[in-house]
Amino acid sequence: MEEFHCMNHPDRAAVHQCTRCGKPLCDECYNPEMQTCRAYCNNPATASTVEPQQPQPKNTFWQIVVALLAIVGALALLLAAICGAMIYSY
């Protein structure tokens, strides 16, 4: 299992996550009242400049390929079942 490290202290393990920007934090960098970073999101001067992390866009090409392979596999299985039933019925 991968261990996450604090964004400000790479030698420390992260035990919290900022609710605004999602960055991993140690106990020293975490503000429990606001559940945010002490350095960035908790400070009104810098809070507006911190952008929340956006999820990575999904590659639709691979989603289409996987869906087509699943459909082809299901049709092949259906065809095998029909052919098998026809062979054993005669």
C-alpha positions in Angstrom: 0.0 0.0 0.0 1.3 3.4 -0.9 2.0 5.8 1.9 1.1 9.4 1.2 3.4 12.2 2.5 2.6 15.8 3.6 2.7 18.4 0.8 4.9 20.7 3.0 6.9 18.0 4.8 7.9 15.2 2.5 9.6 13.3 5.3 6.3 13.0 7.3 3.4 10.7 6.6 0.1 12.4 5.7 -2.7 11.6 8.2 -5.3 14.2 7.0 -6.6 15.6 3.7 -7.6 19.2 3.0 -11.3 19.4 2.2 -10.8 22.4 -0.2 -7.8 21.4 -2.3 -7.5 17.7 -1.4 -3.8 17.7 -0.7 -2.3 15.3 1.9 -1.3 16.9 5.2 0.5 16.0 8.5 -0.8 17.0 11.9 1.2 20.3 11.9 -0.2 21.5 8.6 -3.9 20.5 9.2 -6.4 22.8 10.8 -9.0 20.6 12.6 -11.5 23.4 13.0 -11.7 24.3 9.3 -10.5 20.8 8.1 -8.2 22.6 5.7 -4.5 23.4 5.1 -3.0 25.9 7.6 -0.8 27.4 5.0 -3.0 27.8 1.9 -6.8 27.2 2.2 -7.1 28.5 5.8 -5.4 31.9 4.9 -8.0 34.2 3.3 -5.3 35.9 1.2 -4.3 32.7 -0.5 -7.5 30.8 -0.3 -8.9 32.3 -3.4 -5.8 31.5 -5.5 -5.8 27.8 -4.6 -7.7 25.8 -7.2 -9.4 22.6 -6.2 -8.0 19.5 -7.9 -10.1 18.5 -10.9 -10.6 14.8 -11.6 -8.6 13.5 -14.6 -10.6 13.3 -17.8 -11.4 9.8 -18.9 -10.2 8.5 -22.2 -13.4 7.8 -24.2 -11.5 5.8 -26.8 -10.6 3.0 -24.3 -14.1 3.1 -22.9 -15.6 2.4 -26.4 -13.0 -0.3 -27.1 -13.9 -2.1 -23.8 -17.6 -1.8 -24.4 -17.3 -3.2 -27.9 -15.2 -6.1 -26.7 -17.8 -6.9 -24.1 -20.6 -6.9 -26.6 -18.6 -9.1 -29.1 -17.8 -11.5 -26.2 -21.4 -11.7 -25.2 -22.5 -12.3 -28.7 -19.9 -15.0 -29.2 -21.1 -16.7 -26.0 -24.7 -16.5 -27.1 -23.8 -18.0 -30.5 -21.8 -20.8 -28.9 -24.8 -21.6 -26.7 -27.2 -21.7 -29.6 -24.9 -23.8 -31.7 -24.3 -26.2 -28.9 -28.0 -26.6 -28.3 -28.6 -27.2 -32.0 -25.9 -29.9 -32.1 -27.1 -31.8 -29.0 -30.7 -31.6 -30.0 -30.3 -33.8 -33.2 
